[in-house]
């Protein structure tokens, strides 16, 4: 019985609150004509719409700004990872240069025990495969045109063949390229035209 009584008290207090709110709203428009009430309500509605539109626009701008921030942060993160990779790969260049020096003297290299030679060549191949996996490629082609973006001229070789002029005669030190960026230019010997006394 006491539970019912409590429920009835609660319902009556809720009704009283509604009456009070209604009375407040009524007093707000006391002594105002119906036309003015509508005008005032329309203005309030327009102001509310304007404010909600401002909030929505602000929220959308913030959302777009946050999306751009995330994209930029991801670019920076990838760039840092690439730099760390390149630093590590650059540390391997002296080892790769040692392989190149060993292979360059073909006469001495051929005298080495064939089983040992095969093992060393296999290790070199593994190194090169790892570089390729990281999109790092060697710059070691001969008979291609000298390109200052990927080559560094260390020496010249005179030639009378005009077709060879400004082409790579030989590689002194292998260069490396990462994607489109040169990590280390190749040190090269370049063909230059040998002028005769008549010319």
Secondary structure, DSSP 8 states (H G I E B T S, - for coil): -HHHHHHHHHHHHHHHHHHHHHHHHHHHTTT--HHHHHHHHHHHHHHHHHHHHHHHHHHHHHHHHHHHHHHHHHHHHHHHHHHHHHHHHHHHHHHHHHHHHHHH-HHHHHHS-HHHHHHHHHHHHHHHHHHHHTTEEEE--SSSB--TTTEEEEEEEEES-GGGTTBEEEEEE-EEEETTEEEE-EEEEEEEE---TT-
